[in-house]
Amino acid sequence: MDGTETRQRRPEELVLPHTLSPGRLSAASEDGPLSVSESHVVVLKPPGSELTRETALSIGLQVIVPFLFAGLGLSGAGVLLNYFQHWPVFVEVKDLLTLVPPLVGLKGNLEMTLASRLSTAANTGQIDDPQEQHRVISSNLALIQVQATVVGLLAAVAALLLGAVSREELDFAKVELLCASSVITAFFAAFALGVLMVCIVIGARKFGVNPDNIATPIAASLGDLITLSILAFVSSFFYKHRENRYLTPLVCIGFMALIPMWVLIAKQNPPIMKILKFGWFPIILAMVISSFGGLILNKTISKQQYQGMAIFTPIICEINSISARVLLFLVVPGHLIFFYIIYLVEGHLVPNSKIFVVFYLLASLIQVTILLYLAEVMVRLTWHQALDPDNHCIPYLTGLGDLLGTGLLTLCFLINWLLRSEAGLDGISEAASGPP
C-alpha cells in the first residue's frame, strides 16, 4: 500500500533534489527496502527508458549546433543593441541601458530554470502522461509570469536607484516610463520564451535528445533578441505618449493585478508553490548583480574609447549559459567565428587590432573558467543543503556572468585604447572608423 501511494504521489513532484539527498536515502532505507526501491525506480527510471551516462563526445555533438546557433543569435542581439542605443528614448532615458543586462538576464533566472525543471520532469517521465503534462506546464508558466512581473518592477527600481547614486539626482518624470517598460518587457519575454522552452523540451523528449543540452543554448540565442526588441519598441511607445500621465501607471497596476490569477494556477502544483514562496532570493540577488553590469554598460557605451562595446556585450555575457566541460573547447573557436561575423556586419565598429582580439579571447576564457568552477562548487553546496540546483544555481551564475562579462569587456576596450594611444595610433583609428 505504501508503495502504491508513493507511485501516485511522486509524479506531482517537479523539484526532486531533496528526495534524492543522501540523508533522505539513509532515512528511507530504515523504513524498509521495498518502498525505497519502488519509489526511486518510478522517479529515476520511467517506463520504456533507461539511464545512460553521457560522454563528453555525445554532449559535444548535441551542444555544438545549438552553441553556434546561440552565438549567431547573440551576434544579432549585439547589432540590435548598438542600433537601439541611438534611439531617442535610449538617449533621453539613460537608465534604460542599465535595464538591459537584468532584463536579458531574466532568461537565465526564469526561462533557463524553467527549462531545467521541465528537463528534469522529462528525464524522469513525469510529463509522459498528458494530464500530468498539462498540470506541470501550466503551473510552471504561471510561476515565471509572477516572477517576471515582480522582478521586472524591481529591476526598474534598481536601475533608478543606481542612476540616482551615480548622477546624484532622480528624474521622477522618467520613473513611470522605466517601470512600465520593464514590467511589460519582462512579462511578454518570459511568456514567449517560456512557451518556446516547453516546445523544445517536449520535442527533445520525443526525439530522444537530452533537453538539458539544447534548451539553454536556444534560449540564449533567441532570448536576447526577443527581450531587446520588446524593450526598445515598448519604451519608444511610452516615450511618444509621455504626455499621457495615466498610461504608464495603469499599465503597471494592470499587470500587477494579474498576479493573483497566476498564483491560483500555480497552486495546482505544490512544489511550484514552494518555489513561489521561498525561491525569490536567488533571482532578486541575481538581478541586483546584473544591474551593476548594466551600470557599467550605461557609463561606457557612449564613450569613444568604448565604441563597439554594445555589439560584443550580449555575446560575452550570455555565451556562458551553455554548461559542460566541452564548453572550454568551444570558447575560442566559437568567439572567433562570432567576432568575424560581427566584423563583416559592423566592421567600422570593431577594433582593428590583434591585441584586442587576444585580450577578448582571454577575457572569454577567464569568464567561462570562473563560471564553470563556481557552477561545480555551487551545485555541490546546494545538494549538500538539500536544495534544488536548478532554482538556486542558474540565477546566481547568470548574474555573475553578466557582471563578469561586462566588466572584462570594458577592461579589454580600455587596455586596447590605452595601448593604441601610447603607440600614437588612436587618432588614426578614430579617423578611419568614423561615427556609426
Disulfide bonds with the S-S distance in Angstrom:
none
